[in-house]
Amino acid sequence: MISEKNGKRYTPRFKFQVVMEVLSGTKAIGQIARSYGVHPLTLTHWKKEFIEKGPEIFSQQTTIQEYEKRIEELERLIGHKEVEIALLKNFLAGGSPRGKKLS
């Protein structure tokens, strides 16, 4: 995500660290912005986004649904692989002449 006009990119960990410092209230946003080299409006945007999306972090229901979806996908893939294996076994068993020598 491009956060400034000059195209700087910040890692999620960096954003989290800075937002936590903003939320601690020990320093003004302007001071924190200067110390990290980030525009104060960018920090305000990160803080707002963090507060709005915070409940999603603690939502177990979303996590459970994601895991259930992934499990379904993996079960489907296993089913396809089992069918492929059965077809290959049948092909190999029926396709190789037993007891006959090739001359």
Secondary structure as the mmCIF struct_conf table of DSSP 4:
data_model
#
loop_
_struct_conf.conf_type_id
_struct_conf.id
_struct_conf.beg_label_comp_id
_struct_conf.beg_label_asym_id
_struct_conf.beg_label_seq_id
_struct_conf.end_label_comp_id
_struct_conf.end_label_asym_id
_struct_conf.end_label_seq_id
STRN STRN1 ILE A 2 ILE A 2
BEND BEND1 GLU A 4 GLU A 4
TURN_TY1_P TURN_TY1_P1 LYS A 5 ASN A 6
STRN STRN2 ARG A 9 ARG A 9
HELX_RH_AL_P HELX_RH_AL_P1 PRO A 12 SER A 24
TURN_TY1_P TURN_TY1_P2 GLY A 25 GLY A 25
BEND BEND2 THR A 26 LYS A 27
HELX_RH_AL_P HELX_RH_AL_P2 ILE A 29 TYR A 36
TURN_TY1_P TURN_TY1_P3 GLY A 37 GLY A 37
HELX_RH_AL_P HELX_RH_AL_P3 PRO A 40 ILE A 57
TURN_TY1_P TURN_TY1_P4 PHE A 58 PHE A 58
HELX_RH_AL_P HELX_RH_AL_P4 GLN A 60 GLY A 95
BEND BEND3 SER A 96 SER A 96
HELX_LH_PP_P HELX_LH_PP_P1 PRO A 97 PRO A 97
BEND BEND4 ARG A 98 GLY A 99
#
